[in-house]
Amino acid sequence: RGRSFTTNLRRNAALLAGFCRGDIEAATLVRMSPDEMMADDVREKLERAKKRMFEESQTDYQKKNRDKMMKAVGIDLVRTDFKCKACGANNVATGQKQTRSADEPMTTFCECLECGNRWKFC
C-alpha cells in the first residue's frame, strides 16, 4: 500500500501538489483507491484500452472491422460483382494471394458481404 502511494504521488503531479497545498488531507489520501490517485491522462488511456477490449470482444467486431484487419495483413479487398452461391447476392469482396508456386495462378478469396459465406478459386 505504501508503494502504491509513493508511485501514484510520483506519477501524478496534480495529486502531489494538492496534497502539499493542503487541498487533499492525509486521511482522504489514505482512503483513496489506486484508480482515484491515478493521473487523468493515465485514466483516459486505461478507459480507451478497456473500451477497445470491450469492442474486440463483441461478436460482430470482425464484421465491422474487416477492411482494417485485411489491410493490416496485406490483403486489399476489392468489391466485385461475383454472385454468392449461398444467398445469390452480388455484393462480394475479393482478394488475391499467391498461395502456391510462382508458376501457378493466384488464388482468389471471396467473401459475401451479405451472408458472410467464404470461398476460394484459382
Phi, psi and omega per residue, in radians:
R1 nan -0.674 3.127
G2 -1.135 -0.699 3.094
R3 -1.116 -0.639 3.125
S4 -1.078 -0.753 3.114
F5 -1.078 -0.874 -3.084
T6 -1.125 -0.699 3.132
T7 -1.116 -0.832 -3.110
N8 -1.191 -0.621 3.087
L9 -1.186 -0.638 3.126
R10 -1.213 -0.659 -3.082
R11 -1.476 -0.389 -3.085
N12 -1.983 1.672 -3.100
A13 -1.125 -0.616 -3.138
A14 -1.154 -0.678 3.113
L15 -1.157 -0.774 3.122
L16 -1.103 -0.763 3.133
A17 -1.121 -0.718 3.113
G18 -1.114 -0.651 3.103
F19 -1.202 -0.750 -3.130
C20 -1.164 -0.648 3.120
R21 -1.295 -0.339 -3.108
G22 1.682 0.093 3.099
D23 -1.175 -0.574 3.125
I24 -1.992 2.122 -3.139
E25 -1.383 2.749 -3.132
A26 -1.085 -0.676 3.138
A27 -1.113 -0.658 3.107
T28 -1.194 -0.733 -3.134
L29 -1.083 -0.679 -3.131
V30 -1.143 -0.604 -3.113
R31 -1.474 -0.137 -3.118
M32 -1.244 2.473 3.066
S33 -1.419 2.847 3.093
P34 -1.018 -0.583 3.097
D35 -1.150 -0.640 3.130
E36 -1.249 -0.523 3.135
M37 -1.441 -0.214 -3.068
M38 -1.143 2.511 3.081
A39 -1.152 2.646 -3.075
D40 -1.052 -0.753 -3.121
D41 -1.157 -0.638 3.095
V42 -1.182 -0.704 3.117
R43 -1.092 -0.712 3.111
E44 -1.124 -0.745 3.093
K45 -1.053 -0.748 3.138
L46 -1.117 -0.730 3.116
E47 -1.121 -0.734 3.103
R48 -1.092 -0.726 3.125
A49 -1.129 -0.719 3.101
K50 -1.102 -0.732 -3.137
K51 -1.120 -0.765 3.129
R52 -1.092 -0.743 3.122
M53 -1.127 -0.657 3.098
F54 -1.130 -0.782 3.139
E55 -1.091 -0.699 -3.137
E56 -1.195 -0.431 3.139
S57 -1.431 -0.175 3.133
Q58 -1.236 2.593 -3.068
T59 -1.220 -0.426 -3.120
D60 -1.721 0.199 -3.128
Y61 -1.040 -0.771 -3.092
Q62 -1.116 -0.694 -3.133
K63 -1.174 -0.723 -3.115
K64 -1.197 -0.593 -3.033
N65 -1.950 0.430 -3.089
R66 -0.990 -0.850 -3.070
D67 -1.092 -0.763 -3.140
K68 -1.100 -0.745 -3.121
M69 -1.182 -0.700 3.141
M70 -1.146 -0.723 3.119
K71 -1.149 -0.593 -3.140
A72 -1.121 -0.561 3.136
V73 -1.700 0.067 3.039
G74 1.656 0.206 3.102
I75 -1.807 2.078 3.139
D76 -1.745 1.923 -3.102
L77 -1.379 2.321 3.088
V78 -2.046 2.178 3.123
R79 -1.377 2.227 -3.071
T80 -2.196 -3.083 3.123
D81 -1.834 0.483 3.000
F82 -1.080 2.659 3.132
K83 -1.792 2.268 3.115
C84 -1.238 2.312 -3.140
K85 -1.318 -0.385 -3.079
A86 -1.473 -0.831 -3.050
C87 -2.001 -0.220 3.113
G88 1.475 0.084 -3.137
A89 -1.310 2.689 3.133
N90 -1.727 0.035 -3.102
N91 -1.597 1.517 -3.051
V92 -2.162 2.318 3.075
A93 -1.702 2.413 3.139
T94 -2.222 2.689 3.053
G95 -2.580 2.603 -3.123
Q96 -2.095 2.441 3.079
K97 -2.439 2.587 3.053
Q98 -1.511 1.738 -3.064
T99 -1.685 -0.309 -3.136
R100 -2.103 -2.802 -3.086
S101 -1.179 2.873 -3.028
A102 -1.149 -0.442 -3.123
D103 -1.491 -0.031 3.072
E104 -1.648 2.699 3.118
P105 -1.202 2.773 3.117
M106 -1.229 2.600 3.097
T107 -1.566 2.281 3.112
T108 -1.750 2.156 3.099
F109 -1.756 2.257 -3.120
C110 -2.096 2.521 3.042
E111 -2.484 2.197 3.101
C112 -1.280 2.204 -3.137
L113 -1.419 -0.116 3.103
E114 -1.573 -0.922 -3.042
C115 -1.902 -0.208 3.122
G116 1.511 0.064 3.123
N117 -1.108 2.410 3.141
R118 -2.143 2.523 3.038
W119 -2.731 2.927 3.123
K120 -2.458 2.715 3.055
F121 -2.665 2.838 -3.117
C122 -1.690 nan nan
